[in-house]
């Protein structure tokens, strides 16, 4: 199953921290997907074994691109109610993205990278 560009962006954001590298090309993403420049609130939730581990809610003050990048990193590493996500947890987690649009709430949830057999 292919991951949506928004969920992939959330995963790439977490991977940047885990790998200690800047890999997201914001300019290229904005050129290819202009909607990412719109001010849209994004909520990011991380689930492990179908249980909420952490989450973060952004505001509409920033672009969707920045809200997803910042939100994913804050949900994964700065949620004060839980410990930062480990690499093993990241590989087995599900990420849910909820966008607050003028047409209503749009939700997407992806599959873990590594599935238990």
C-alpha positions, 0 to 999 in steps of 0.5 A, spaced: 500 500 500 502 506 498 502 512 503 499 518 502 504 524 501 502 527 507 503 521 511 510 520 508 511 527 510 510 525 517 514 519 517 520 523 513 520 528 519 520 523 524 526 519 520 530 526 520 530 526 528 532 519 528 537 519 523 540 526 525 539 528 518 536 534 514 532 530 508 526 534 507 526 538 501 521 543 503 522 547 496 521 541 492 515 539 496 512 546 495 513 546 488 510 539 487 504 540 492 502 547 492 496 545 497 502 544 502 503 552 503 496 553 505 494 554 512 491 548 515 491 545 522 494 538 522 493 534 528 498 528 529 497 522 533 502 516 534 499 509 535 503 503 538 499 496 538 492 500 537 494 504 543 495 512 543 502 513 545 503 521 543 499 526 539 500 534 537 495 539 535 498 545 531 494 551 529 492 554 522 498 560 523 503 556 519 503 552 512 500 545 512 507 543 510 510 546 517 504 543 521 506 536 519 513 537 520 513 540 526 507 536 529 510 529 527 517 531 531 513 534 537 508 528 537 514 523 537 519 526 541 516 532 545 509 529 548 510 530 555 506 525 557 510 519 554 517 518 553 520 519 546 519 514 540 524 509 539 526 506 533 523 500 534 517 503 536 517 508 530 518 502 525 511 498 528 507 505 529 501 507 526 501 515 524 494 518 524 493 525 521 487 529 522 486 536 518 481 541 520 479 544 513 473 548 511 470 542 508 470 539 515 475 534 518 479 529 513 483 523 517 488 518 514 492 513 518 497 509 515 500 502 516 506 500 520 513 500 516 514 493 520 508 488 521 508 483 526 507 476 523 
